Amino acid sequence: MKPDTFRFIPFSLVLITAAVAQETTPVAPAEPPAVPEQPPAVNPTADLAGAAEKLAAATSYAWSQTTSFGGNFGDRTTTGKKGSGGYLLITMPGRDQEIQVLSRKDKVAMLREGTWVVPNAEGEEQGPGRWIARMVQNLREPVTGAKDLVSKVTEVKIENSTYQGKLDETAAKELMSFRGFGRRGGGGGQGGGGGTPPEITGAGGTVTFTITDGVLTGYETTLTGKMTFNGEERDVNRTTKVSFTGVGSTTFDIPEAAAGLLAE
């Protein structure tokens, strides 16, 4: 029986040796899971600045600007087009009839009683005529106002595909004094007659921007505060909505008589 017993010893040793080898053979560590590529950091302010620059670089566009003053003042809507050569053709509400303006660079002409003329605020008597002339002279391309807003808005957040931010008191005061929306700085205050501008307190505001395909296509501002006229304090709640359309495809006829007045 002894020979049969020893006959199975080598096979047992083989099994034991194989088991020990399995336990001692190093196992390669598993590769860590691939880290997904991170999207670029969201920077709403940079997005707005880039979208405004793209609009400014456009050779043409049309726009509409509606301001609501609240109370019994009603809405006031100004429309315009930017075309080749940097011409701006603007139609704005007047006291008795619409005012049509053609401007280019720092020159401007307005249609008065069927005739194109160069407005001269200093040549007008004190009153509506001087105010209109000064307002027309102070017109500027609306995208300039949009870029100013982008530079002044704070706490920008993206909500429902729009960009929303706040205006501090200084920025809100400037806009509330009619120096922001489509006008150059100055202009003699609220009445445009060179008097002391009204006192503004508690000013604040919000702005909502809309971007389409990387281009600024509109914005809406809401301004609140108090303004004092001749010792009487009034609440201000003003909303201005501006929309841009036909970017790069807007065309219009330039009045020859007006263009001649703007020739260099």
Secondary structure, 3 states (H helix, E strand, C coil): CHHHHHHCHHHHHHHHHHHHHHHHCCCCCCCCCCCCCCCCCCCHHHHHHHHHHHHHHCCCEEEEEEEECCCCCCEEEEEEEECHHHCEEEEECCCCCCEEEEEECCEEEEEECCEEECCCHHHCCCCHHHHHHHHHHCECCHHHHHHHHHHHCEEEEEECCEEEEEECHHHHHHHHCCCCCCECCCCCCCCCCCCCCCEEEEEEEEEEEEEECCEEEEEEEEEEEEEEECCEEEEEEEEEEEEEECCCCCCCCCCHHHHHHCCC
